[in-house]
């Protein structure tokens, strides 16, 4: 219920932008999606959905992926905000 409400407030465009930024960071790190997923403690298919922006990734999981990729969480959020302007 809470996630549904967040999706209505934030919108799936937010998660699509997050996915684009995660993919960009992963490609820059030259890591595979399955490696990132393993390190972040999520399934490869779930991580793929995050990158594709097809699911509302929990903020804690986005932060975990950022740590794995060596990207400051705040930097990712700023990049997402810039895309949404």
Biopython code that builds the backbone (N, CA, C, O; Angstrom):
import numpy as np
from Bio.PDB.StructureBuilder import StructureBuilder

atoms = [
    (1, "UNK", "N", (0.822, -1.194, 0.000)),
    (1, "UNK", "CA", (0.000, 0.000, 0.000)),
    (1, "UNK", "C", (0.870, 1.265, 0.000)),
    (1, "UNK", "O", (0.634, 2.189, -0.779)),
    (2, "UNK", "N", (1.874, 1.295, 0.878)),
    (2, "UNK", "CA", (2.747, 2.468, 0.950)),
    (2, "UNK", "C", (3.493, 2.643, -0.366)),
    (2, "UNK", "O", (3.616, 3.762, -0.865)),
    (3, "UNK", "N", (4.000, 1.527, -0.941)),
    (3, "UNK", "CA", (4.736, 1.619, -2.204)),
    (3, "UNK", "C", (3.819, 2.113, -3.319)),
    (3, "UNK", "O", (4.246, 2.901, -4.163)),
    (4, "UNK", "N", (2.586, 1.669, -3.334)),
    (4, "UNK", "CA", (1.631, 2.140, -4.341)),
    (4, "UNK", "C", (1.438, 3.641, -4.216)),
    (4, "UNK", "O", (1.398, 4.348, -5.224)),
    (5, "UNK", "N", (1.317, 4.132, -2.998)),
    (5, "UNK", "CA", (1.151, 5.566, -2.778)),
    (5, "UNK", "C", (2.399, 6.315, -3.226)),
    (5, "UNK", "O", (2.295, 7.377, -3.841)),
    (6, "UNK", "N", (3.592, 5.770, -2.922)),
    (6, "UNK", "CA", (4.836, 6.420, -3.343)),
    (6, "UNK", "C", (4.903, 6.502, -4.859)),
    (6, "UNK", "O", (5.315, 7.525, -5.407)),
    (7, "UNK", "N", (4.501, 5.432, -5.546)),
    (7, "UNK", "CA", (4.530, 5.442, -7.008)),
    (7, "UNK", "C", (3.633, 6.526, -7.562)),
    (7, "UNK", "O", (3.974, 7.165, -8.557)),
    (8, "UNK", "N", (2.491, 6.741, -6.934)),
    (8, "UNK", "CA", (1.583, 7.789, -7.383)),
    (8, "UNK", "C", (2.189, 9.166, -7.173)),
    (8, "UNK", "O", (2.024, 10.052, -8.012)),
    (9, "UNK", "N", (2.885, 9.355, -6.066)),
    (9, "UNK", "CA", (3.498, 10.648, -5.757)),
    (9, "UNK", "C", (4.744, 10.867, -6.596)),
    (9, "UNK", "O", (4.899, 11.910, -7.232)),
    (10, "UNK", "N", (5.633, 9.881, -6.597)),
    (10, "UNK", "CA", (6.908, 10.018, -7.299)),
    (10, "UNK", "C", (6.729, 9.788, -8.793)),
    (10, "UNK", "O", (7.265, 10.539, -9.608)),
    (11, "UNK", "N", (5.990, 8.771, -9.148)),
    (11, "UNK", "CA", (5.779, 8.434, -10.553)),
    (11, "UNK", "C", (6.844, 7.488, -11.059)),
    (11, "UNK", "O", (7.981, 7.489, -10.587)),
    (12, "UNK", "N", (6.456, 6.687, -12.017)),
    (12, "UNK", "CA", (7.391, 5.711, -12.560)),
    (12, "UNK", "C", (8.501, 6.370, -13.369)),
    (12, "UNK", "O", (9.531, 5.739, -13.606)),
    (13, "UNK", "N", (8.328, 7.626, -13.802)),
    (13, "UNK", "CA", (9.412, 8.325, -14.491)),
    (13, "UNK", "C", (10.638, 8.416, -13.604)),
    (13, "UNK", "O", (11.767, 8.332, -14.086)),
    (14, "UNK", "N", (10.421, 8.585, -12.317)),
    (14, "UNK", "CA", (11.524, 8.629, -11.356)),
    (14, "UNK", "C", (12.310, 7.333, -11.414)),
    (14, "UNK", "O", (13.538, 7.350, -11.496)),
    (15, "UNK", "N", (11.605, 6.204, -11.371)),
    (15, "UNK", "CA", (12.279, 4.912, -11.352)),
    (15, "UNK", "C", (12.952, 4.609, -12.688)),
    (15, "UNK", "O", (13.985, 3.939, -12.720)),
    (16, "UNK", "N", (12.382, 5.092, -13.783)),
    (16, "UNK", "CA", (13.030, 4.943, -15.084)),
    (16, "UNK", "C", (14.349, 5.719, -15.104)),
    (16, "UNK", "O", (15.353, 5.229, -15.622)),
    (17, "UNK", "N", (14.345, 6.919, -14.544)),
    (17, "UNK", "CA", (15.563, 7.731, -14.477)),
    (17, "UNK", "C", (16.594, 7.084, -13.553)),
    (17, "UNK", "O", (17.787, 7.092, -13.857)),
    (18, "UNK", "N", (16.144, 6.524, -12.433)),
    (18, "UNK", "CA", (17.047, 5.802, -11.529)),
    (18, "UNK", "C", (17.689, 4.644, -12.294)),
    (18, "UNK", "O", (18.901, 4.436, -12.222)),
    (19, "UNK", "N", (16.868, 3.897, -13.022)),
    (19, "UNK", "CA", (17.385, 2.772, -13.788)),
    (19, "UNK", "C", (18.442, 3.176, -14.794)),
    (19, "UNK", "O", (19.463, 2.503, -14.936)),
    (20, "UNK", "N", (18.202, 4.269, -15.489)),
    (20, "UNK", "CA", (19.185, 4.767, -16.462)),
    (20, "UNK", "C", (20.501, 5.105, -15.776)),
    (20, "UNK", "O", (21.575, 4.778, -16.281)),
    (21, "UNK", "N", (20.412, 5.753, -14.636)),
    (21, "UNK", "CA", (21.629, 6.132, -13.908)),
    (21, "UNK", "C", (22.357, 4.913, -13.353)),
    (21, "UNK", "O", (23.587, 4.867, -13.370)),
    (22, "UNK", "N", (21.606, 3.921, -12.859)),
    (22, "UNK", "CA", (22.248, 2.698, -12.369)),
    (22, "UNK", "C", (22.973, 1.984, -13.509)),
    (22, "UNK", "O", (24.105, 1.530, -13.347)),
    (23, "UNK", "N", (22.314, 1.891, -14.651)),
    (23, "UNK", "CA", (22.931, 1.228, -15.794)),
    (23, "UNK", "C", (24.190, 1.963, -16.237)),
    (23, "UNK", "O", (25.213, 1.339, -16.522)),
    (24, "UNK", "N", (24.110, 3.287, -16.294)),
    (24, "UNK", "CA", (25.271, 4.086, -16.682)),
    (24, "UNK", "C", (26.443, 3.844, -15.719)),
    (24, "UNK", "O", (27.585, 3.675, -16.147)),
    (25, "UNK", "N", (26.144, 3.830, -14.421)),
    (25, "UNK", "CA", (27.192, 3.604, -13.420)),
    (25, "UNK", "C", (27.762, 2.192, -13.536)),
    (25, "UNK", "O", (28.971, 1.993, -13.416)),
    (26, "UNK", "N", (26.886, 1.214, -13.771)),
    (26, "UNK", "CA", (27.362, -0.168, -13.897)),
    (26, "UNK", "C", (28.266, -0.317, -15.115)),
    (26, "UNK", "O", (29.329, -0.933, -15.033)),
    (27, "UNK", "N", (27.844, 0.246, -16.239)),
    (27, "UNK", "CA", (28.655, 0.150, -17.448)),
    (27, "UNK", "C", (29.998, 0.856, -17.272)),
    (27, "UNK", "O", (31.024, 0.382, -17.761)),
    (28, "UNK", "N", (29.988, 1.979, -16.579)),
    (28, "UNK", "CA", (31.239, 2.702, -16.312)),
    (28, "UNK", "C", (32.174, 1.860, -15.447)),
    (28, "UNK", "O", (33.394, 1.908, -15.606)),
    (29, "UNK", "N", (31.590, 1.089, -14.533)),
    (29, "UNK", "CA", (32.407, 0.243, -13.650)),
    (29, "UNK", "C", (32.857, -1.045, -14.338)),
    (29, "UNK", "O", (33.661, -1.802, -13.795)),
    (30, "UNK", "N", (32.324, -1.287, -15.548)),
    (30, "UNK", "CA", (32.646, -2.480, -16.328)),
    (30, "UNK", "C", (32.296, -3.771, -15.579)),
    (30, "UNK", "O", (33.013, -4.768, -15.666)),
    (31, "UNK", "N", (31.194, -3.730, -14.853)),
    (31, "UNK", "CA", (30.689, -4.910, -14.121)),
    (31, "UNK", "C", (29.431, -5.414, -14.804)),
    (31, "UNK", "O", (28.710, -4.665, -15.463)),
    (32, "UNK", "N", (29.189, -6.698, -14.630)),
    (32, "UNK", "CA", (27.963, -7.279, -15.184)),
    (32, "UNK", "C", (26.799, -7.028, -14.229)),
    (32, "UNK", "O", (26.990, -6.804, -13.034)),
    (33, "UNK", "N", (25.601, -7.071, -14.782)),
    (33, "UNK", "CA", (24.413, -6.926, -13.945)),
    (33, "UNK", "C", (24.315, -8.029, -12.909)),
    (33, "UNK", "O", (23.887, -7.784, -11.781)),
    (34, "UNK", "N", (24.706, -9.240, -13.277)),
    (34, "UNK", "CA", (24.630, -10.343, -12.313)),
    (34, "UNK", "C", (25.627, -10.144, -11.175)),
    (34, "UNK", "O", (25.332, -10.492, -10.031)),
    (35, "UNK", "N", (26.803, -9.590, -11.471)),
    (35, "UNK", "CA", (27.783, -9.324, -10.412)),
    (35, "UNK", "C", (27.235, -8.269, -9.449)),
    (35, "UNK", "O", (27.291, -8.438, -8.231)),
    (36, "UNK", "N", (26.707, -7.183, -10.008)),
    (36, "UNK", "CA", (26.151, -6.114, -9.169)),
    (36, "UNK", "C", (25.025, -6.666, -8.305)),
    (36, "UNK", "O", (24.965, -6.395, -7.105)),
    (37, "UNK", "N", (24.136, -7.438, -8.916)),
    (37, "UNK", "CA", (23.012, -8.011, -8.179)),
    (37, "UNK", "C", (23.494, -8.875, -7.017)),
    (37, "UNK", "O", (23.009, -8.749, -5.893)),
    (38, "UNK", "N", (24.442, -9.742, -7.300)),
    (38, "UNK", "CA", (24.990, -10.617, -6.244)),
    (38, "UNK", "C", (25.559, -9.795, -5.090)),
    (38, "UNK", "O", (25.279, -10.066, -3.922)),
    (39, "UNK", "N", (26.356, -8.796, -5.433)),
    (39, "UNK", "CA", (26.996, -7.970, -4.399)),
    (39, "UNK", "C", (25.970, -7.189, -3.582)),
    (39, "UNK", "O", (26.178, -6.940, -2.395)),
    (40, "UNK", "N", (24.862, -6.803, -4.217)),
    (40, "UNK", "CA", (23.815, -6.020, -3.547)),
    (40, "UNK", "C", (22.792, -6.905, -2.831)),
    (40, "UNK", "O", (21.918, -6.407, -2.122)),
    (41, "UNK", "N", (22.912, -8.230, -3.025)),
    (41, "UNK", "CA", (21.998, -9.151, -2.335)),
    (41, "UNK", "C", (20.619, -9.242, -2.951)),
    (41, "UNK", "O", (19.633, -9.479, -2.253)),
    (42, "UNK", "N", (20.547, -9.053, -4.269)),
    (42, "UNK", "CA", (19.266, -9.173, -4.966)),
    (42, "UNK", "C", (19.442, -10.115, -6.157)),
    (42, "UNK", "O", (20.565, -10.419, -6.559)),
    (43, "UNK", "N", (18.340, -10.565, -6.704)),
    (43, "UNK", "CA", (18.426, -11.452, -7.864)),
    (43, "UNK", "C", (18.795, -10.650, -9.113)),
    (43, "UNK", "O", (18.548, -9.448, -9.205)),
    (44, "UNK", "N", (19.389, -11.354, -10.059)),
    (44, "UNK", "CA", (19.758, -10.709, -11.322)),
    (44, "UNK", "C", (18.523, -10.175, -12.034)),
    (44, "UNK", "O", (18.558, -9.084, -12.605)),
    (45, "UNK", "N", (17.434, -10.935, -12.005)),
    (45, "UNK", "CA", (16.220, -10.484, -12.697)),
    (45, "UNK", "C", (15.647, -9.224, -12.037)),
    (45, "UNK", "O", (15.148, -8.335, -12.726)),
    (46, "UNK", "N", (15.716, -9.150, -10.714)),
    (46, "UNK", "CA", (15.242, -7.948, -10.022)),
    (46, "UNK", "C", (16.108, -6.748, -10.380)),
    (46, "UNK", "O", (15.600, -5.657, -10.638)),
    (47, "UNK", "N", (17.430, -6.963, -10.394)),
    (47, "UNK", "CA", (18.317, -5.862, -10.753)),
    (47, "UNK", "C", (18.053, -5.400, -12.189)),
    (47, "UNK", "O", (18.063, -4.200, -12.464)),
    (48, "UNK", "N", (17.820, -6.331, -13.088)),
    (48, "UNK", "CA", (17.508, -5.987, -14.478)),
    (48, "UNK", "C", (16.259, -5.109, -14.535)),
    (48, "UNK", "O", (16.208, -4.139, -15.290)),
    (49, "UNK", "N", (15.255, -5.458, -13.731)),
    (49, "UNK", "CA", (14.028, -4.644, -13.685)),
    (49, "UNK", "C", (14.309, -3.245, -13.143)),
    (49, "UNK", "O", (13.716, -2.267, -13.601)),
    (50, "UNK", "N", (15.217, -3.150, -12.163)),
    (50, "UNK", "CA", (15.613, -1.832, -11.647)),
    (50, "UNK", "C", (16.204, -0.994, -12.781)),
    (50, "UNK", "O", (15.808, 0.154, -12.986)),
    (51, "UNK", "N", (17.157, -1.578, -13.518)),
    (51, "UNK", "CA", (17.807, -0.830, -14.600)),
    (51, "UNK", "C", (16.814, -0.422, -15.687)),
    (51, "UNK", "O", (16.955, 0.635, -16.301)),
    (52, "UNK", "N", (15.823, -1.258, -15.917)),
    (52, "UNK", "CA", (14.838, -0.967, -16.953)),
    (52, "UNK", "C", (13.752, -0.017, -16.454)),
    (52, "UNK", "O", (12.918, 0.438, -17.236)),
    (53, "UNK", "N", (13.761, 0.284, -15.144)),
    (53, "UNK", "CA", (12.763, 1.193, -14.580)),
    (53, "UNK", "C", (11.371, 0.602, -14.542)),
    (53, "UNK", "O", (10.378, 1.329, -14.516)),
    (54, "UNK", "N", (11.301, -0.723, -14.537)),
    (54, "UNK", "CA", (10.003, -1.386, -14.589)),
    (54, "UNK", "C", (9.443, -1.744, -13.225)),
    (54, "UNK", "O", (8.317, -2.231, -13.125)),
    (55, "UNK", "N", (10.216, -1.509, -12.172)),
    (55, "UNK", "CA", (9.705, -1.720, -10.819)),
    (55, "UNK", "C", (10.139, -0.561, -9.956)),
    (55, "UNK", "O", (11.141, 0.101, -10.229)),
    (56, "UNK", "N", (9.384, -0.327, -8.925)),
    (56, "UNK", "CA", (9.710, 0.724, -7.960)),
    (56, "UNK", "C", (10.716, 0.151, -6.968)),
    (56, "UNK", "O", (10.339, -0.482, -5.982)),
    (57, "UNK", "N", (11.975, 0.375, -7.234)),
    (57, "UNK", "CA", (13.038, -0.146, -6.375)),
    (57, "UNK", "C", (13.006, 0.558, -5.019)),
    (57, "UNK", "O", (12.919, 1.785, -4.962)),
    (58, "UNK", "N", (13.076, -0.208, -3.930)),
    (58, "UNK", "CA", (13.132, 0.425, -2.612)),
    (58, "UNK", "C", (14.392, 1.302, -2.478)),
    (58, "UNK", "O", (15.465, 0.925, -2.950)),
    (59, "UNK", "N", (14.258, 2.436, -1.852)),
    (59, "UNK", "CA", (15.392, 3.354, -1.706)),
    (59, "UNK", "C", (16.599, 2.669, -1.066)),
    (59, "UNK", "O", (17.739, 2.927, -1.453)),
    (60, "UNK", "N", (16.351, 1.803, -0.097)),
    (60, "UNK", "CA", (17.456, 1.088, 0.558)),
    (60, "UNK", "C", (18.220, 0.219, -0.417)),
    (60, "UNK", "O", (19.444, 0.116, -0.328)),
    (61, "UNK", "N", (17.519, -0.407, -1.348)),
    (61, "UNK", "CA", (18.176, -1.248, -2.355)),
    (61, "UNK", "C", (18.930, -0.392, -3.370)),
    (61, "UNK", "O", (20.014, -0.765, -3.819)),
    (62, "UNK", "N", (18.362, 0.745, -3.725)),
    (62, "UNK", "CA", (19.074, 1.651, -4.624)),
    (62, "UNK", "C", (20.376, 2.090, -3.958)),
    (62, "UNK", "O", (21.424, 2.143, -4.600)),
    (63, "UNK", "N", (20.300, 2.396, -2.689)),
    (63, "UNK", "CA", (21.499, 2.802, -1.953)),
    (63, "UNK", "C", (22.515, 1.666, -1.900)),
    (63, "UNK", "O", (23.715, 1.903, -2.045)),
    (64, "UNK", "N", (22.045, 0.428, -1.692)),
    (64, "UNK", "CA", (22.949, -0.733, -1.683)),
    (64, "UNK", "C", (23.667, -0.871, -3.019)),
    (64, "UNK", "O", (24.874, -1.109, -3.056)),
    (65, "UNK", "N", (22.930, -0.722, -4.113)),
    (65, "UNK", "CA", (23.538, -0.827, -5.442)),
    (65, "UNK", "C", (24.551, 0.296, -5.650)),
    (65, "UNK", "O", (25.621, 0.071, -6.217)),
    (66, "UNK", "N", (24.224, 1.481, -5.202)),
    (66, "UNK", "CA", (25.172, 2.600, -5.307)),
    (66, "UNK", "C", (26.478, 2.283, -4.581)),
    (66, "UNK", "O", (27.562, 2.553, -5.098)),
    (67, "UNK", "N", (26.371, 1.714, -3.393)),
    (67, "UNK", "CA", (27.576, 1.348, -2.629)),
    (67, "UNK", "C", (28.406, 0.337, -3.404)),
    (67, "UNK", "O", (29.627, 0.467, -3.491)),
    (68, "UNK", "N", (27.748, -0.670, -3.966)),
    (68, "UNK", "CA", (28.445, -1.692, -4.748)),
    (68, "UNK", "C", (29.177, -1.057, -5.927)),
    (68, "UNK", "O", (30.299, -1.446, -6.252)),
    (69, "UNK", "N", (28.542, -0.087, -6.557)),
    (69, "UNK", "CA", (29.116, 0.566, -7.741)),
    (69, "UNK", "C", (30.074, 1.695, -7.389)),
    (69, "UNK", "O", (30.740, 2.238, -8.271)),
    (70, "UNK", "N", (30.151, 2.050, -6.122)),
    (70, "UNK", "CA", (31.036, 3.134, -5.710)),
    (70, "UNK", "C", (30.518, 4.507, -6.094)),
    (70, "UNK", "O", (31.291, 5.445, -6.289)),
    (71, "UNK", "N", (29.204, 4.613, -6.199)),
    (71, "UNK", "CA", (28.569, 5.889, -6.564)),
    (71, "UNK", "C", (27.858, 6.449, -5.334)),
    (71, "UNK", "O", (27.000, 5.770, -4.769)),
    (72, "UNK", "N", (28.187, 7.659, -4.907)),
    (72, "UNK", "CA", (27.455, 8.235, -3.781)),
    (72, "UNK", "C", (25.962, 8.326, -4.084)),
    (72, "UNK", "O", (25.562, 8.804, -5.145)),
    (73, "UNK", "N", (25.153, 7.868, -3.150)),
    (73, "UNK", "CA", (23.705, 7.846, -3.302)),
    (73, "UNK", "C", (23.170, 9.235, -3.652)),
    (73, "UNK", "O", (22.316, 9.369, -4.527)),
    (74, "UNK", "N", (23.662, 10.249, -2.982)),
    (74, "UNK", "CA", (23.223, 11.623, -3.240)),
    (74, "UNK", "C", (23.526, 12.061, -4.663)),
    (74, "UNK", "O", (22.733, 12.777, -5.275)),
    (75, "UNK", "N", (24.672, 11.637, -5.196)),
    (75, "UNK", "CA", (25.028, 11.975, -6.572)),
    (75, "UNK", "C", (24.045, 11.353, -7.550)),
    (75, "UNK", "O", (23.631, 11.994, -8.517)),
    (76, "UNK", "N", (23.669, 10.098, -7.298)),
    (76, "UNK", "CA", (22.705, 9.431, -8.161)),
    (76, "UNK", "C", (21.372, 10.170, -8.126)),
    (76, "UNK", "O", (20.757, 10.406, -9.166)),
    (77, "UNK", "N", (20.931, 10.533, -6.924)),
    (77, "UNK", "CA", (19.652, 11.239, -6.808)),
    (77, "UNK", "C", (19.679, 12.607, -7.487)),
    (77, "UNK", "O", (18.685, 13.036, -8.074)),
    (78, "UNK", "N", (20.830, 13.292, -7.403)),
    (78, "UNK", "CA", (20.965, 14.586, -8.087)),
    (78, "UNK", "C", (20.890, 14.411, -9.597)),
    (78, "UNK", "O", (20.256, 15.208, -10.289)),
    (79, "UNK", "N", (21.532, 13.376, -10.102)),
    (79, "UNK", "CA", (21.493, 13.112, -11.547)),
    (79, "UNK", "C", (20.067, 12.796, -11.991)),
    (79, "UNK", "O", (19.633, 13.226, -13.059)),
    (80, "UNK", "N", (19.344, 12.043, -11.166)),
    (80, "UNK", "CA", (17.952, 11.723, -11.467)),
    (80, "UNK", "C", (17.110, 12.989, -11.464)),
    (80, "UNK", "O", (16.295, 13.200, -12.362)),
    (81, "UNK", "N", (17.306, 13.832, -10.455)),
    (81, "UNK", "CA", (16.546, 15.083, -10.363)),
    (81, "UNK", "C", (16.815, 15.968, -11.574)),
    (81, "UNK", "O", (15.898, 16.599, -12.099)),
    (82, "UNK", "N", (18.069, 16.016, -12.019)),
    (82, "UNK", "CA", (18.414, 16.818, -13.194)),
    (82, "UNK", "C", (17.679, 16.304, -14.432)),
    (82, "UNK", "O", (17.224, 17.094, -15.259)),
    (83, "UNK", "N", (17.564, 14.980, -14.558)),
    (83, "UNK", "CA", (16.869, 14.391, -15.713)),
    (83, "UNK", "C", (15.388, 14.746, -15.702)),
    (83, "UNK", "O", (14.767, 14.875, -16.757)),
    (84, "UNK", "N", (14.827, 14.902, -14.514)),
    (84, "UNK", "CA", (13.386, 15.087, -14.390)),
    (84, "UNK", "C", (12.962, 16.555, -14.504)),
    (84, "UNK", "O", (11.768, 16.855, -14.507)),
    (85, "UNK", "N", (13.919, 17.454, -14.595)),
    (85, "UNK", "CA", (13.571, 18.885, -14.697)),
    (85, "UNK", "C", (13.072, 19.235, -16.066)),
    (85, "UNK", "O", (12.737, 20.391, -16.324)),
]
sb = StructureBuilder()
sb.init_structure("model")
sb.init_model(0)
sb.init_chain("A")
sb.init_seg("    ")
for serial, (resi, resn, name, xyz) in enumerate(atoms, 1):
    if name == "N":
        sb.init_residue(resn, " ", resi, " ")
    sb.init_atom(name, np.array(xyz, "f"), 0.0, 1.0, " ", f" {name:<3s}", serial, name[0])
structure = sb.get_structure()
